[in-house]
Amino acid sequence: MDRPNDSQLPPPPEQQDEQQPIKVVPPTYRTLYLILYNFVSALLWSVILGRVLLIGGLHGYRNVHVGVGEFTKWTQTLAALEVVHAALGLVRAPLPTTAMQVASRFLLVWLVAFFFPTTVSQSRAYTSMLFAWSVTEVVRYSYFAVNLAYGRVPSWLTWVRYNAFFVLYPLGISSECWLVWISQAPGVARWGIPWEWFCRAVLFIYVPGAYILFTHMMGQRRKVMRSLNEKKDV
């Protein structure tokens, strides 16, 4: 699933007394690490986005998996660190939600695309999925990196972060579901009927899970956009 609701931001620091002079506190090692992690992740997903657009535009969607599939697999594998971050309390992201989101991505890159490359290569859904993933992640990681480095984010980046999901989230989820669905036939041929049961169970979970994540993001968007509008009015 797409990951619209997690956070790479560390827990908020204690509030200072307003009467005390503001002290410039150097960034901690945790903050420096998170800035580096988010910067590298944004860069890697930018490469994926560029290659998807270039290969898809010049050679057609059937060549996207050959050209970027392996790179995407290892870039997405790096996101396993986000589960570690949540488990150690480095960020405010809830562990169960983060683990579920990362696991759903692993299902696509380590099972469906890895074992059935011919099947995914023949579907436009693989290209649309990577497009939705990469744009989402470039925006998301850039947002966190800038926020951690400077303590604030340009209003345009905030707007993109909390509005692009209206298009990217349905596109990504529908593409993922379709790839899981079409993997049933080759999966049954390889592993038997249990693979079909597994795929249908995954799709059964996807529908309510996607609804919960989407409505949660809507709630976050309302709060953030309200805050942006209040700042404009000041």
N, C-alpha and C positions, 0 to 999 in steps of 0.2 A: 504493500500500500504506500501511497504518498505519505510524506511525513510533515504535515503542516503545523502540528501543534506542539512540537518539542522545542526545547530551548537549550542553547549552548552557553547561556549566560550563567556565571557563578551566582551563588546565593548572595542577596543584597547585603552590603556592609552595614554596620550599626550607624544610626543617624547621629550626626554631630550636633552639639548645642549651637543654636543659631547665634548666640552671643559670642561664641568662640571664633577666633580668626580661622579662615579656611586654610587648611594645610594641604600642600601638594604631596600626595602620597605616591611613591614610585610603585609601578605595577608589581604584583607578586609573581612568583614563578608559575603559579597556577594560571594566572591571567595571561602571561606570556605564552605558556604552552597552548592555551585555548585559542589565542590569536593565531598562533602558527598553525594549529590543527585546522581551524576554519579557513585560513588563507590558502593552505595547500589543497584542502578539499574543494574550495571554490575554483582554484586553478585547474584541478583534475577534471572537474565536471565541465568547465569551459572547453577543455580539449575535446571531451566527448561530444558536447553540443556542436562544436565546429566540425568535427569529423562526420557526425550524423548528417548535418546539412550539406557538407561537401560531397560525401559519398552518395547520399541519397539523391542529390541534385545532378551529379555528373554520371553516376553509374546505375542508379535505380535502387529501390528499397531492398531488392533481393541481395545486394552486396553489403548492406549495412552490418549485418551480423559478422560477416567475414572480416570486415574492416575495423570494427570497433568492439566486437563482442568480448574478446579476451581482456582488453583494457577496461571495459565496463565492469567485468566480473571482479577484477582486483581492486578497482576504485570503490565499488560497492562493499567489498569485503573490509576495506578500511573503516567503514561505518560501524563495524562491530565494536570499535573503541567507544562509540556513543553509549552502548550498554554498560561498558566499564565506567565511563564518566558518571552515568546516572547511579550506578551501584555504589560508587565511592563518594557520592555527594559533591562531585566537582561542578555539576550543573544542576539546575532546578527541574530538569525533565523527569517525569514519573517513570520509574523503572519498568512496570508492566507494559505501558503504552509504547515506550521506546523499544523494548524487546520484541513486541508484536510487529511493529513497523519494520524493524530490521529483518526479522525472520521472514516476513512476506517478500521482501526484496531478495533475500537469499534463496527462497523457493524459486524465484524466476531465473536468477543468474546461475545458481549452482545445480538446479534440477532440470527445469524446463529447457532453458537455452543450452545448457551444457550437454545434456543427454540427447536432445532432439534438435540439433542445429538446423537440419534440413527443413523441419516443420516450421520453426520460427522464421527462417529465412524467406519462406514462401508467403509470409503474412505481413501486411502493412502494419499490423498491430505492434510488431517489435520496434519498428521505426518510430511510430507514434508514442510508444511507451518510453523509449529513450529520450525522445524530444521533451516529453512532459517531465520526466525525471530530471534531465540535465538543466532545463530552465529553472525548475523549482529549486534545485540544489545550488545553482549559481547564485540565485537571489537570496536564498536562505543563509548559506554560509557567508556570503558577502555582508549581509545584514548583521550577522553576529560578529564577524571580524571587525567591522567598522565600529559597532557599538562597544565592543570590548576595548578597542584601541583609543577611541576618542570620547567615549561616554555618551554619545548621541549619534543619531542617524539622520541623514538628509531626508526631508519630508517625502521626496519623490521615491526614494528607495523603500521607505515605510509603506507608501501607497501601493507600490508594486507588490511588496511582500504580502500585504493583506487584501489584495484584490485579484491578483493573477490566478489564485487558486480556483476562482469561479470557472475558468476554462481548463486549467492544467489538471486539476484534481479529477473531474469526470473523465477527461481524456486518458489520464494515467490509469485510473481504476478500471475503466472499460477495456483498455488494451491489455492489462494484466489478466483480467478475467477471461478474455478471449484466448489468450495464449495458454492459460491453464486448461481451458475447454478443449482446444484442438490438440493438446498433448495427450489426450486420453487414448486415442487409437494407437499411436506408436508406443505409448506407455504400457498398454495392455499387451501388445505384442512382445514387449521386452520383459515385463514383470508380472503379467497376469492381471486378473480382474481386481485385485486389491488396489492397484494404481487408479482405476476408475473410481472406486469408492473414496479413495483419498482425495482425488481432484474434486469430486462433488461435495465432499465435506468442507474442503477449503473454500469453494464457491459459496457454500451455505453460510460460512462464517464471514466471508467478504462483504456480503450485502448489509447486514446490520452493523458490522465494523466500520464500513465506509460511511454509513449514515451517521454514526456516533462521532466519528472524526470530523466529518463535514460540518455538522451542527456545532461542534465544539469550536471549530475555526470561525464559524459565523459569530459566535459569542465573543471570541477574541477580537475579531474585526470590529465589532460594534464598539468595544471599549477603546481600542486604539484609534479608530477614526474619530470618535467623540473627543478624545484627548487632542488629536491634531486640530480639530475644528475649534476647540477652546483656545489653543495657542494662537490660532490665526485671529481670534476675536480680541485677544489681549492687546 
